[in-house]
């Protein structure tokens, strides 16, 4: 009976998997979504290709080359067909330059508001002492706008997440991830934040709230809004206030307007 070189077979299946992964990485500007769902899909593409590739390699080396090549081809078609299909899906949740545009200040009646010039949603301006910081492209599908009042030691952050927030589960996933991201939240090293409140409604669109006390005693409060743009694209909008007391920013947190 012929000897099967499994090391050679493994190399044959890993190279196409690496090429497909590299293609997805290239199509998305060097970054990929971090959601569990996305990586689950990647696993569903790569694992069947590896299984059929190894099975095909075994059949080829044990006297059944025709069947082996057919199975190997089926696995490759599954892998690359799925990669070509998935690439535009991941790009669909990548924020465009227009969607990353800075928020603009406008007066509506007796209110001063911050409005997104492309998407159209708005919220209350936090106040005259706040200065806009440089916006931050957190990842392809997420963007943050930050405003700081240095004298009052209060920071207001608006987070924009494309492709998320359509359902309560998506909004909850984002809030839970935020509550665990201690490096981004700051606070005294070695002292984990304490979650006081984390809830998401079952409404359509969903609404959520997160309240925490950070390691240095600051309060962090977030109002989360699920929302759909006029073209139907889902977004999650997070309005976050970080301050040394609970009261600041209460009106801003409740002021989101589609």
PEHU-V356460 format. One line per field, one symbol per residue. psi: psi as a letter, one per 20 degrees, with the letter a starting at -180 (. if undefined). A space follows every 50 residues. Layout:
psi = ???
This chain:
psi = pqppnhgghhhhhhghghggghghgghkkjqqqjqhgghggghhggghgg ghghgggghhikjmhghghgggggghggghghghhhghghhhjpprhhij qqqqpqpocjqpqpqphghirrrqphrhippprpqpngrhjqqppqppnh gilppppopoopjrihrhhggggggghghimhghhbrppioqqoohpoqp rjroqqqrqppqprhjiqpppppppqqprhjipqqpppoppprjrhgqjg hghjjpp.
